[in-house]
């Protein structure tokens, strides 16, 4: 398995390791939401929400679109599906599993 797969998974897991961001992902699983709708559920400022959404977008887990003054967020279903597939792959024994590699792992 290529090293960049581990880096890719790590970036996404870091983005959702924050419980507030994980809750936002859960909220977006029901469909697209305006930033104002997300803000209503949390006791945070708009800049804090923008920071969290930027982290989720950088990890490619969330997409945004602007409509007038409002920003709408939705899940990137393709990226989330790919992450789930990658996690399933590393949590399973397979012929290309790292445990079968004779190469030394560098950290």
N, C-alpha and C positions, 0 to 999 in steps of 0.2 A: 504494500500500500504506500503510495507516495506521501512524502512528508507534508506537502501542501494540504493534503486532506486533513491532517491533524491540526494544522494551523487554521484552516477554514472552520473546522468544528469549534476550535477553541475560541475564535473571534465571536461566533454566534452564541456560544454558551456564556461567555463573559457578558455579552449584551443582555441576556435574560437571567443572569445570576442575581440581579437586583430584583427584589420582590415586587417593587412598584412597576418595573418594566414587565415583569412576568404577568402581573395583573392586567396591564394594558394589553398585552398579547391576548389574554383571556377575553377581555372586553371586545377586542377586534375580531375574535373568532365568531361573533354574532353578526358581523358585517361592518361596513364602513362607518366611521364616526368622525364628526367634526371635533377639532381640538377643544372647542368650548364644551362639548358633551363629555369629553374625557376629564377636563378640568373640574366639572361639577362633582365628580366622584372622589376627588382627592383634595386634601388640604395643602395644596402647593401653588406656587406662583406660575404665571405663564412662562417666564424664562426657564424655570426648572423643568416644566413639561417640554419645552423646546429642546432642552439639553437631552432629556431622556429619549425623545423621539428621534433626535439626530443620531444617538447611539444605535437605536433600533434600525434606522435607515442605513447607517454605515455598515451594519451587519447584514444588510439586504433582507431583513425579516419583515420590514414594513415599507409600504409605498405611500407617497403623499401626492396630493394634487391641490392646487389653489383654485378657489372659486370666489372671485371678488376679494373680500377681506378675510374669508374663512379658509382654513387649511383642513382638508379631509384626509384621514389616514385609513389604510386598509392593510390586511395581511398580504404578504407576498407568498401565496400558496405554493408556488413552484419551489421557492427557496426553502420553505418549511418542509415540504415533502422530501426535498433532497437531503436536508439535515436529518430527518427521521431515517431515511435510507442509509445514510452514512453511519449514524449511531447504531442502527441494527447490524450493519456490517462489522463494526469494531467490537460489538458486544457478542458476536457469534464466532464460533470456530469455523474457518473456511480454509481452503487450500492456500489462499494468498494472505492468510492471517500472519501478523507479526511474530506470533509464537513459533511459526515454522521457519522463520528467517534465520539464516546463519550469520547475518551481518550484525555487527555491534551497534547498539543504539547510542547515538550521541545526543546529549541534552544541552 
